[in-house]
Amino acid sequence: MMPRTLLTTLLAAFLTVPALGQSGGSGIDASILSATGALNAAQKTSVSSYAARSVEAIKSGTDQKAIDDARTALVKPSRDPGATPAFRKAYGVILVTELAPIAKGSDLRRAVVAMQVLRFTRSSDALDVIVECATPSTESDPGKRIAAGSLLIDAFEDLEASNTYYDQSARKLRDAAVAEPDWMALQQKLNALAAAARKKDLPAENARNLRKAQAEALGEIARKSKGSTAVDDRMRAVQRVLVGLRNDLLVMPQADRSQLAKTLAPALTEMLNAAGAQWDAAHASKDATAAYGSVVNSCEVILRLIDRSERPSAYSGTKPDGDSRVLAAAWESGDRSKFDAEAKRWAGIVSAAPYRN
């Protein structure tokens, strides 16, 4: 297996190629790019012929520059300002047919290039291929799952799909995240859920379902984790994801935040239970102590942020933040009894109204 540091460097290089952001000059006839209805047989043949040489270079080429040029050539029609939804739909079908086997293949470099091209089709079928490559049950290579998750983070930005598709994707990514053993791949999937929820002009209900799926994933990960006393490396992902989640909550409409609280607050108390279960092992490692400490701190900050809105009377006369926080300080000082007592108090709060009816 490729060393993690080298793998990360290669993936970063693949995922930030400037050429992928360029558009225009696709080489496909303008009358086809501007089609307003389904392409006819001759037009489909023309588009397939355009794609064929570049697909072959990605599939079997040995010159890296030629592969990079092929990727750019395949992306340009999707990015062309003159391309219509009708064209992109037809082009996406062709690319999914040709590139899906490469994306699902064993050659990581070729698979990443294929997924990059698919990401720019704006096609739900193409996104399904990337989601499959990000899912542990269908993809055993953690490197490919990391790459696929990285692409998913911004793939929803210009996706052309039905509202139902977003809800389906939320469930798929939630389940893939829960099953993910690799912390870097987990982080990408959880961040992809958050990024999809932030898509401009996404219907509010779809955004709420995506955020709920992220919270459900965090809760299920914590519930499974707390059954072990060993350090859980996935906390390295959770610590980063919770920071972004807190930022999302700060700008979220109150009604949406209140609805999410019913799923998120119990998930956070389960995360505290997992930290408690792994107290000794986590405190035996400097790195783990820091990662878990960050998780504990974020859980406490978010719980207080939520609870001040949900139960304002409980905070009457108190200062807004630091002086009432207990968990982060208890974790840092190694005060197990104080940590357990405060975690239990929060568990009691979220097990009652308004979190539970």
N, C-alpha and C positions, 0 to 999 in steps of 0.2 A: 504494500500500500504506500502511496505517496506521502512523505512526511507532511504534517499539518502546516508547518510554516511555509513550505514550498507550495503546497496546495493553495493556501490562502493567497499567496502572492500571485500565482497564476490566475486564479479566479478573479482577483481584483483587476488584473490587466485585461482579462477578457471582458469584464463587465463595465469597463470604463473607456472603451475604445471610442474616440471622438467621432469617427466616421458614422457610427450608428445614429447620431443625432442629425446628420445631414439629410437633405431632401432635394428633390428635383433631379432632372437629367436621368430618368430611370431607364431610358432605352426602349420603353414600350410605347406604341403608337398612342398619340393623344386621344384619338377617337375611342380607343379601348379604355384608357384611364378614365375618361369622362362618361362612360356608359351609364345610362340611367335605369336600365333593365338588365335582365339576365344576359350573360354573354352568349353569343351564338357559337356554333361548333367551330367555325373558322377562328373566331376570336380566342376561344379556349385553347385551340391548337397553337396559336401564335404566342400566347402567354406561357403555355407549357414549354414551348421551344426556348423561350427566353430564359426560363428558370432552369432548364435541364442541365446546361453546361455548369452553372454555378453549383447546383445540387451535387453533381458528380464530383466537383472539386472538393466539396466538404466531405463527401462520402469516402473518397479514396485518394485524394490528392496528398502529396508528400511535401510540397513547398508551402511553408506557412504563409508567406505573403500572398500566394495564390488563393489560399483558403480565406484569408482576411479580405481579399478583394471580392471573392465570391459572396461572402457574408454581406458586404456593403452593397453589391449589385442586387442581392435578393431583398434587402431592406428598403432600398430606394423607392421602388414602386409603392410600397405601403405608406411611405413618408411623403410621397409627391403631393404638393398642394392641390394638384388637379385631380387626384384620385377620388372617385366617388365611393359611397358605401357599397354600391352594387359591384363595382370593380373589386374592392377590397374583399368582399365576401367570396367572389369567385377565385381570386388570387389566394385567399386563405385556404380554401379547399384544396387547391393544388399543392400548396406548401405543406399543409398538414399531412397529406397523403405521402409526399416525398420525404419529409424531414422527421416525421414521428419515429420511424424505425431507427434513424440515426440518433435522435434524442434519447431513445430508450436503449441504445446499444451500449457496449462495454467500453468504448473508447471515450474517455472523459473529455478530451479536448474537442473532438468532433461533436460530442453530445452538447457541450456548452454552446458552441457556435450555432448548432441547429436550434437550440432553445432560444438563443438571442434573436434569431430571425423570426421565429414563431411569436415571440413576445410582441413584435411590432406589427403583426397582422391585425391586431384589435379583435381577433376572432375568439369566440368562446370555445370553439373546438381546439384551437391552438393552446388556449389557456388550460384546458383540460389535460393536454399532454404535459405541460409544465407542472401542473399540480400532481399528476401521476409520478413524475420524476422527483417530486419533493416528498413523496409518501413512503415511509419505511416498509410498508407491506408490499409495495410494488417496485421499490428501488433499494438495493442493498448498499450502494456506494454512498457513504456520507458526504463525500466531496460533491457528487452530483446533486444530492439533496440540498446542500448549502447553496450551490449555484442556482438551482431552480428556485429556492426560496428568495434569494437575492433578486431574481428577476420578477418574482411575484409582487415584491414590495411596490414597484411602480407600474406593474402591468395593468392594474385596474384603472389607472389614470385616464386612459383613452379607450378603454374597452367598449365595444359596441355589443351589448347583450341585454336580455330582458331582465326585469326586476326579479323574476323567479330565479334566474341564474345566479344572482348575487347571494340569495339565501342558500341555494344549493352549494355554492362555493364556500360559504361560511361554515356549513356543516362539514364539508370535506376537509377544510383546513383545520378546523377544530379537532377532528378525529386524528388527522395526521400529526398535529402538534402533541396530542396526548400520547401517541405511540412513539414519538421521536426520542431516541436515547442520546443523540448527539446534541450538545448544548448550543453549538453554533447554528446548526440546522433548525433547532427549536426556536432560537431567537428570530431567525428570518421568518419563520411561519407566523409567529405571534405578531411580529411587526407588520407582516403582510395584511393580517386581519385589521389592524389599526389603520394602516394606510388606505385600505379599501373603504373603510368607514369614513375617512376624511375626503373621499372623492367629491369634487365640486359637482353640484346639481344632482347628487345621488338622493333618491327619495328617503325621507327621514326614517321610514320603517325599515328599509334595507340597512341603513347605517346603524340603527338600534340593534338589529339582528346580528350584524357583524361584531359590534362591541360586546354583545351578550355572548357570542361564540368565543371571543377571546377570554372573557371572564370565566366561562364554563371550562375552557381548556386549563386555565390557571388553577381552578378549583380541583379538577380531576387529577392534574399533575401532583398537586399537594396531597390529595387524599391517598394516592398511590405511594407517594414518597414517604409519608409519615409512618408507614409500616416497617421501615428500615431505620437502623441506628447509624448506618454508614453515611458518609458525606455524599450528597447527591450533586453531581457536577452540573446538573441542569439549573441549579440556583444561579450559576454564572449568567445564564440567559435571563432568568426571572429578574435579577437585579437590574438589568438594563431595560427590560421591557416595562417594569413598573415605573421607572422614571418618565418614560414617554406617556404611559397611561395617566400618571398624575397631571402632566401638562395638558393632555386631552380633556381631563375632567375640569380643569380650570376654565376652559373656554366653552364647555358643553352647556347647552340650555338646561335650566334647572329641572324641567320635566323629564328630559332624557337622563340626566344624572340620577334623579330619584328612581327612575325605572331600572337603570343599570345597577343601582345600589343593592337591589334585592338579590342579584346574582353575585355581584362583585364582593360585597362585604363578607358573606359566608366563605367565599373563596380565599379571601385574605386571612381570615381566622384559621382556615385550614393550613395556610402557608406558615402561620405562626406555630401551629401544632407540629408541622414537619420540622421546623427549626428547633423546637423543643425536643422532639424525638432524637434529633441528631446533635444535640448540644455538646456532648463530650467529644465526638469525632470532629465536629466543626471547630471547636475551641483548641483542638490539638494541632491544627494547621493554621499558620498565619494567613495564607491566601483564602482558605475556607472561612476563617473567622471574619475576614473583611467582606467576602461575598455575601455570607449569611447576614452579617451586620447591616449591609446595605439593603437587603431584602426586608429585614425586620424594620429598619427605619422607614422605608417606603410604605410598608404595610401600615405602620402606625400613622404616618402622615396622611395617607389616603383615607384610612378609617376615620380619622378625626375630621378631615375635610368633608367626607360624606355625612358623618353623624351630626355635624353642626347644622347641616341643612335639614336632616331628617328628624332630629330631636333637639331643636333649638333651646327649648326650656331647660334641658340638662346642662347647658353651658351658660346660663344666665349669670352674669357677674364675673365670669372667668376671663383670663387673658386669652388672646387668640391662639397661642401655640405653645412654644417650648416648655414653659414651666410645668405643664400638666402631662408631658410625655414621659413615659416610664420605660417602655420596652427597649428602645435603642440604648438607653443608658444602662439598663440591666444587662443587656447582651454584652456591651463593651466592658463592663466591670466584672462580668462573670457571676452576677447575682441570680442564681437559678430560681430561688424561691420567689423573688420579686417578679421575675419574668413570667413564671408559671401562673402566679396569681393574676397578673395583668392580662395575660393571654386568656385565662379563664373568664375574667370579667368581660372582655370583648366578645367571647363566644356566647356568653349569656345575653349580651346586648343584641347581637345579630340573630339570635334564635327567637326573638320576640318582636312584637309590632314596633315600628312600621316595616321591619324587614321581613317578618313572617306574619301572615294574616291568620 
